[in-house]
Amino acid sequence: MRDLRLRFGGVKAVDGLTFDAYAGEIISVIGPNGAGKTSAFNCITRRASGLPTAIDRGRRAAGRAAPRAGSPAAT
């Protein structure tokens, strides 16, 4: 994963996350509450699923935000 970014308005939830993951590795993410761990995980799993993402390297994908999880458009 290279240079993952996610913003909510003017708030940077994830800013420039980069890491390598190899088959068979277990990776942990640690940090204080509000550090963006869950936001990063949600971005990564959404990108890996092939679903449209709201953020792709800091730009809106296809010019529109992805549907929120649990919304009718997301299912």
Residue pairs with C-beta under 8 A, 6 or more apart in sequence:
1 17
1 18
1 19
1 20
1 21
1 44
2 18
2 57
3 16
3 17
3 18
3 57
3 58
4 14
4 16
4 17
4 18
4 40
4 43
4 44
4 55
4 57
5 12
5 14
5 15
5 16
5 17
5 55
5 57
5 58
6 12
6 13
6 14
6 36
6 39
6 40
6 43
6 54
6 55
7 13
7 55
7 58
13 36
13 39
13 40
14 36
14 39
14 40
14 43
15 36
17 40
19 27
21 27
29 37
29 40
29 41
30 37
31 37
42 69
43 53
43 55
46 53
46 66
47 53
47 56
51 66
52 61
52 62
52 66
53 61
53 66
54 60
54 61
54 65
54 66
55 61
66 74
67 73
67 74
68 74
